[in-house]
Amino acid sequence: MKTTTLKTIEIIVSPSGESSVETKGFNGSECREASRFLESALGRVTSESLTAEFHEARTQQHNNLEQGT
């Protein structure tokens, strides 16, 4: 049985007006695709931190390619 992971996008706005977007439950670059519209609406991206979920998906894809699956 496959488990479904809840995908969420959290937007945090500081008192000074700075905003941050955090995605959870996305695999690999899905997070970038899902949050792109918000980043465009909120303004210029000044930094990016990639989570373990992003890197895990890349590792899994790489392993699948090496194994020929």
ABEGO torsion letter per residue (X at the ends): XBBBBBBBBBBBBBAAGBBBBBBBGBBEAAAAAAAAAAAAAAEBBABBBBBAAAAAAAAAAAAAAAAGX
